[in-house]
Amino acid sequence: MATGTLSHVYPLGSRLNERGRLEVGGCDVEDLAQEFGTPAYVYAEDDLRARARAYVEAFAARAERSEVVYASKAFPCAAAHRIFVEEGLSCDVASGGELYIALAGGYAPERIYMHGNNKTEAEIDYAVSCGVGHFVVDSFDEIERLERLAPGQPVMLRVTPGIEPSTHAFISTGQVDSKFGFAARDVPRAIEAMRTLRLDGLHAHIGSQVFDMEPFEQLGELLAAMGDYPLLNLGGGLGIAYTADQEQPSLDAYADALTAHAPAGVTVLCEPGRSLVGNAGVTIYRVGTVKRIPDVRTYVAVDGGMSDNLRPMLYGARYEAAIAGRPGGEDLCTVAGMHCESGDVLIRDVPLDDPRPGDVLVVPATGAYGHAMANNYNGIPRPPVIFCSGGDARVVIRRERYEDLMLRDESL
Ligand code: LLP
């Protein structure tokens, strides 16, 4: 990143203000750090809305009938849900907990799709009692369970189509050797096993952070050929740019691929998570220590790390960073967290401008699977979620407090 400019991975509308400081949603990031503390997840609310709207429009322009289903695992947050409800999205939940948050966010229960490769009886009962629209059935055992607990329930069937996009193995889900769904050869047997369940369509999700559109088109063709149903759900997975050198495939190209082989009259569903929320959010940290090891490495330690962003450790995910008041720079640094592990490194070899203790450090593109996968390792309270728009900031999820860490402890 050249000094004075921002890369395209920042939320829409981000800019450097007159003081040369980073602004997200019209809010000066240093002021946010001062007011709300660090670390914090900061989202540009208008970015979330714009991307949701673009998704709805892209699919409406190509398919007679379409439905954009937000994969809420990416950012399970009621305030985000409310925006997506207003924009006409449906919701994918992968557990009872995500269902609870989605309902709090205001979706009509019939617009919710219940996922999971091992839904418990308690989750099934809960989802049925809420009036969830569809279960996405994942296994023969689940068919038996649903027949018993939810006879007559509308369902979709999850297929593992044997399509393997190029992405990290941990987030690749389309292959036959997968814990998810039914291999194509087992689909007829699964359909036969359904006695009262109403099969409304097929579903597949081939993986996440996918840049090549070809596998999506193949998937649409394959699933459309597997039977005539009212619904055709081709999952999520559209990749996003995490660093300046990456370019996100266009939404138009993605929508083209998903709708290319959709039969007339079918409702085409897509299930985006990351591509709706990933670039809408940044994480802000405060630099605490700078350790220079001459000729070896400069460690810039921030007040978070693997408790607020597990992605570098789990998937080798690469991010960029900037000092909020001095974006750009050429000092190659390693941004480390404050946890008791050498592996607690957020970014290796990222250029920064002479980082010092007290600086606010911003990591963009953390809007997906950051807050969602946050944890309390080392007894660290989880960061708040701040929504910014037009220069106003509001806390939508407050910072955890030390007392929260003891809330479930029954021993005292
Ligand atoms: N639909 C289903 C059934 C899924 O399992 C997923 C993601 C999605 C949709 C949304 O995929 P997306 O559009 O976000 O790529 N924690 C990992 C990602 C795991 C994705 C799991 N399933 C990460 O941080 O990269």
Boltz pocket constraint, residues with backbone or C-beta under 6 A from the ligand:
constraints:
  - pocket:
      binder: B
      contacts: [[A, 71], [A, 73], [A, 74], [A, 92], [A, 115], [A, 170], [A, 171], [A, 205], [A, 207], [A, 208], [A, 209], [A, 235], [A, 236], [A, 237], [A, 238], [A, 271], [A, 272], [A, 273], [A, 274], [A, 275], [A, 311], [A, 315], [A, 368], [A, 369]]
      max_distance: 6.0
